[in-house]
Amino acid sequence: MVSRVKRLLIGRPRKSTELDNEKLTKVKALAVLSSDALSSVAYGTEQILIVLVAAGFTAIWYSLPIALAVLGLLAILILSYRQTIFAYPHGGGAYIVAKDNLGVSTGLLAGGSLLVDYILTVAVSASAGTDAITSAFPSLHEHSVAIAVTVIIILTIINLRGVTESASFIAIPVYLFVLSIVVLIVSGLIKFAISGGNASVPEIGTAVSNVSLFLLLKAFSSGCSALTGVEAVSNAIPNFKVPAEKNAAKTLIMMGTILGFMFTGITLLAYWYGITPNVKETVVSQIAESTFGRGVLYYFIQAITAVILFLAANTAYSAFPLLSFMLAKDKYLPHAFMVRGDRLGFSNGIIFLGVASALLVAAFHGETGNLIPLYAVGVFIPFTLSQLGMMIRWKKLKPAGWKAKFAVNTVGMLTTLTITLIFVITKFANVWVAFIFLPIVMLIFFRIHRHYQNTADELRIQLDKDKPCIKGSTIVIPVSAVTRAVLNSISYAKSLTDNVVAVYVGFDEEEIRKMEAKWEEWNPGVRLIVLRSRYRSVMRPLVKFIDTVEWKNAATDHITILIPQFITKHWWQAILHNQTSVFIRTYLMNHKDIVVATVPYHLNK
């Protein structure tokens, strides 16, 4: 049943030799890896205006120079990450760059920040997409959490089906969104040219008495949330078709060009139409209504915007599993993140991301807007560390033309560092948790790494000295009655050794007497030892007996506890039986240095 449902949801298993078929073309990669960055035009301008309107309607003209500064930063980041792609063609982005040039701890800070950011990306994207739906259909607002979690589940299943299949599914809505925003911008420009904009819009340069440098910096940092997701291409280079680094670099340039055009257009239209943020309606919704009215085009733009905001999470679904794989490969995350699933994706990373983000949405009741500053800080810390790492790399290696590359990364590092400090200063109330959470994440990384090191040290053998120790074998079979499961276990034990003993734990004398009589009548050729339990506990007398056997025979014999267990035909039938054998096995495996084995007997009815 479970297997059939799994096959229905994620498809047939794929062979390892089919891995090359999972590589992405530039067209598909742009859709998958740029969905987060491109979707940010739906809220980037809005984040700037939310800050500016605190100083009054007249202050909205400042959105234009702020947007210009954001575009400048976008250009710097695109150039910087293009250099990173060619310097580190195996992917990993900020984590690999920082670890290679700044040390392990700094690399883990970058990697941990990105992992947390990808979880936030999915949560914020799902919530933002839900907001777009509830803007058009306010009656659905009370179901926002259910809508967001449902979308996360769907995205998780799609990505479990494989990279190429999820790319094929996502490409159409992503390109429809780009087309719809381009149509909206062009139509808005034509309308403005014909009829003009809002007459009450303040002119550029209008003096606003209560606008401070602090307010402008806060608005700029808020607008920089539109740059989240830019780093995803450099993280996911292994997902590209050969030549991977060249295709990744071209995809990055295309993403930056499209993002810059859309962000500029939306910001200009918002200014010309005199649009201000509204709790119940997004800025894009207001622009679309002002341009087309509440007709078919308006609802199409709202629908495709909601879809792209949902699909923005797919960037995280592409990058998170790869980054988790690299951290797990370096022994800073569980090895389970290195395992490819049936469809050749890193399925454990995909599932973990889906579960974590769904829990985050539920915990914040779908109101994840306050997480956007934390979400942005989670990106700008790796941005800064990556630029600094590349500066050190150029300074150390000094390849041809390194000074120009060094200059680009220096400007990028100083800019992103400034943005990070602005975020921390202006939005400390929203980002202070990062200063607690990130050290905890790094501590977890180090504890996992220490465990793997300790495990390797204890398991390592000296090939010239450590040889197998040949001993005899003593087998102890716990029994609760004379059954076919016990017969099956005794038959197996006798095939291994003649040194077999059965142990029965009884609670009252009448019960013990009946068991001894039945065992004597059956006479399986194995001695039965009866243990009396005054406190109705099976484990206590059994463990005490095993200790005695272990002490007497440790030098000469391997001690094996052979547990009989019958397996019901249907899974639900197991609930009807006590699970004493499971408890015994679990306890002994965790507390005793002996062999614990189970001999199953399958029921047919």
C-alpha angles and dihedrals in degrees: 000000000000091000092051092050090048092051090048093051103040104017135233121332116266128222120246088241088066092066093103089059088062093065117112131237118222091258094054094038091054089055096045101039099034099047092094095048095042093047091056090078085074091067108010096087090040091056090054093049094047089063096041098050088062084076092048138270092290090066095065092091087072087072089079100059089039090053089049090054090049090052090051090053090048090055091050092050093048092052092044096049090045087061090047091054092057094041094050107026093168092069131232095128116199094004095057094039094050094043092048097047108021103033138263097288093053090046090052090050089054093044094045091048091052094047091052090044092054091053089050089047092060093044095046093043093050091048093045091051090050089051090055090053094047090048088063095035109030092180089072094060094099090057095052096115093050091048093049094046091047091053091049090053091050092048091049091053092046091052092047086062090067141273098275094046093049089046092053090050095047100041096074098054092040093055091041088055092050090048093047093050091047090050090047092050094046092046091047092051091050091049091048091049092050104039105011127233135273108325092213095059110122116246120250108269096027109153115246113191099203098047109111133185087249091057093048092049090049091051091048092051090049091052090052087070083082088071097062112119096033090113095055095089093057090049095052104045092126088064092064127093117250125311081044100175094048092048091047092051092050091048090051092052091048091050093050093049095050093043092049093050095048095044091050093048095049092047093050093048092047089054097044092047091046092234120176128188117276124195091220099040132041124232092247089052090053092048092049091049092048091050103040106009120230095312137118094294092051093053092044091054091047091048095048090044090054090048094050092047088054091045091049083081088066091074087064091047088057098043103034097062092048093049090046089051091054093048090047090048088056088048097248095114131037115286088238087081089065094059119103115218131223091286095047095253124119090260098178090058091048093050093045091051092050095048095045094049093045090053089050092052091048092047092053093040090237092300097117096145090106088059094063094087090048088045090053094046088052087061101039095054091060089040090058096043092047092053092047091049091052090050090055091046093054092045091050101042099030097198122183110299092010095143093065090047090047090052093051092051092044092055089045093050094048092046097048091043089053091049091050091051091047090053092049094047100039099037103029091135089063101038105037090096088067090068089058100036100046095055088050090052091049091048089054090051092052093045091052090048092049091050092053091048092049091047092051091048093052095044097045115107133199104241094207096048113024111081132165114277110228112215139156123257135245116191123199117194117195108212132187099182143348102279141142089258088060091045089052092051095047091049090054094044093050089053088062104039144346090230096091129140131181121216125204124188112207130190103196136023096244091054091047092049092053092048093050091049094049092046091050091050092049093044100187092179093256125109116243117217115197120209120194117218117199094185099046091250121140097187101054099057092036093054091045090053092047089051089055093048091046092050093049098043107027094103096051109023142044108234115224125185106205110197120200112218131173117213117215121228093238125039094232091057090067089068089065093063131064114252100222093139091054092050092048093050093046093049096046094045090055099041111029135061093220136105113270117190136170126217108202124211112194119216117218100201 
